[in-house]
Amino acid sequence: MSFAATLAAFPQAADAFRRALDAAGIQGRARFQLELIFEEVVTNAIRYGYRDRPPGTISVSLHRDGDRVHVVFLDDGAPFDPLTHAPPTPPRSLDEACPGGLGLVLVRRTAHASYERTAQSLNKLSLMVTDSGE
């Protein structure tokens, strides 16, 4: 699936992704992880990848291979490798805590991932989640 890299296009894209998960029979923990990953990766690409450029296109593909679910995100936004991005410093107290900033940490902890900047100047984030049927 491909869609405009805008927050306005996100709800319809998220619905299409959930339908793809349904079609692949993905439920339970893997589904929760994949929905979380989709939201985090896509909203970050929209918010930060196109900050200094006009909105482009995000493409997402989903493929199931036995108990492994592979998802590939492609976008034409600014180069960004989420796997080398430094995690935020944990707050020392609740007073220092602020919402946000942990989405990439969650993505890295829930999926096996690889990133490349393609020859076509696209960000390509490939993720694999194991569907244990839970």
N, C-alpha and C positions, 0 to 999 in steps of 0.2 A: 504494500500500500504506500502511496505517496500523498502528501498533503502540504499545504502552505505552512511555513514556519511562523505561525502567528498564534497568539493565545486564543483568538476567536475560532480558529480551526481545531484547537485541541480537543474539545468535548466530542466532536464527531469522529476524530481520529481515535480517541480512547475507546469509543463504542465499537469502532471497526476492529480494533485490537482485541477487545473482549470477545467479539464474534469469532475471530481467528482462534483464540484460545478455546472457545466452545467447540469449534470445528475439529480442533486437534485433540479434543477430549482431555484437556488439561484442567485439573481441579486441585483443591487442597492447598498445601504449602507452596508448591511450585507455581500455581496460579497467583497466589498472593504475592510471591516474590516477583513474578514477571510483571504484574500490574504495577507494583511499586517501582520496578526498574523502568518500565515504559514512562511512567509519569515523571520520574526524576530526570532521565536522560532527555526526554523531549522538552520538558519545560526549561531545563538548563540550556539546551541548544537554542530555544526561542529567546530566552531572556538575555543570554550572554553572547551567543554566537553571531547574532545579528545586531548587536548594540550599535556598531558603527557602519552598518551596511543595510541595504534594503532586505526585507524578508525574502528568503529563498524557499527551498523545498527540503522536506525531510522524507526519507523513505525508510520503511521498516519491513523486514521480511522475517517470517517465522517458519521454522522447519523442525519437525519432530523426528528423531532417530532413536527408536526404542524408548528408553527411559530418559534420554537426553533431549532437551529442547534448546534449539539454537535460535538466537535472535540477532539480527544485524541491523544497526542503525547507520544510515548515511545522511550527511547533511553538508551543505555548501557554505556553512558559516565560517567564522574565523577559526584557524587551527587551534585545537585544544585537545590535549591528551588527558582524559580524566584519571588515568591510572598513575600518572606521575604527579598529579596535583597534590600538594601537601595537605594533609588533614588539618582541620582547625585545632587550635590549642584548647584542651578541655578547660572549662571554667573552674576557678578555685572555690567558688561559692555559688549559691543560687542567685545572689545579687548580680554576679558577673554573667550569668547564663542568659543567652538570648536565643530565640527560636531560629531554626534554619541552620544550614551549613553542614549538616551531617548526611545529606542524601547520597553524596558520592561514596562516603564511607560505607553506607548500607549496600550500595551497588557492588562495591568491591568485596564485601563480606558474603554476599548471597550468590555470586556468580563467578565462574571462571571467565576471564575477560582478556581481550587483546585489542589494541588500537593501532591504526595506521593512518597516515595522511596519504591518500592515493595520488597517483599520477594525474588524475583529473581534478586535483585540489579539493577533494572531499574528505571529511572526517568519517572514518569507518570504525565503528565500535562493534565488536563481535562478542557476544555473551553466550554462555552455556549454563543452563540450570538443570539439575537432575530432578526428574519427576518420579518420586518414590511411591506415588499413589496415595499419599497421606492427605 
